Amino acid sequence: MRAPRSLRVLAPLLLVLLVPALTRAEVTLAPDAPARYVVRSGDTLWDIAGRFLRDPWRWHALWRANPGITNPDLIYPGDLLELVEVDGEPQLQLTRGGGDRTLGYQDGMRVVKRSPQARVTSLEDAVPVIPIASIAPFLTQPLVADSDQVERAPYVVGFPDEHLVVGTFDSIYVRRLAQTDSSRYQVVRPGKALRDPDSNELLGYEVEFVATAALERPGDPAKLRIARAEREISIGDRVIPAEQERSLENFYPEPGPAGVRGRILSVLKGVSQIGQFDVVILNKGERDGIEAGHVFEVFIGGETAPDQVRRGGFDWNWRDDSPLDSDFWFGDFSFEGWRADPPGEDGMPLHADMRRDRDTYLRPYERAGVVMVFRVFDRVSFALVLEAYRAMAVGDRVAPPPA
């Protein structure tokens, strides 16, 4: 099913364009960057950027208008992108629909056949920034709410035919729906609490989208008819006015704010391991300066892991930890605090508690993927996984890539 037109409003083109002032330190080409690429149906600007650049989020460095391109904001299937070098610097040039065709060379000059550049095409056919279908459902669904909002919302109290659950085209009775200015509603289900894993601060509650409904008759209870249901509606589900569609206009991917460090709080759609095009919830939002389009890298690691060799789980060589070595007696200690043993024959007064750091190690951080924020709330935000190098999980850390 195609997304609504407003969801297919596209971001500015990245790969059209001249970069007169770039240095190689600012933009690094991908090792296998092609010399030419013809845009195909199904491409996204992020995918195309990844073909030419090592770091696709740096595409804003290529946003310079090419002479002769009347509308550089959009590219279409069939357009030709060519990677050239001007004054020692990379440049990407665009030819609409493939454009001129080289016939040969004469007296050292290239001979080309000129092709008409005029075209009539729908804006909806242009290449999107990211896969729109992956995020379209999350642009209008609430997904996060304060507890008070959920508690105060009107609720499903029953069904005309005394069913236990209902679905698409069925009717529902809703209490406390005193405000009937809206004719379109969403049925939602309160979900789990979202707490900051570091501070334990309550950031909000997940809200599961259940269905859309239209008002049939006001009253107490009011009667609504289900227009589309993603799951069965149950008594106790909450009802809220439907939000207006949100477009992707002026959607500029760029590194998130420097110094911001966050965590993945949750992954939607009930999966356990996070992969490409999954939607995740981050514990950073508007109050942290997060905006739609901010890009973050995901890192796994940082946790304490058992050292199986030190614990004797593998073939440990006693020569590596010998009483003849001074480190055996003085090294690899950590200070755990001060303690006093219980009174008794072998008790000790207040003393330092020193323990050997022998049987654990800290896993190094490793890059696992790239996410891009597409919707922001006050204390949390939603991001789409654009790249996945390793399996990710709830609790993994995020940080902005180098600017």
Disulfide bonds with the S-S distance in Angstrom:
none
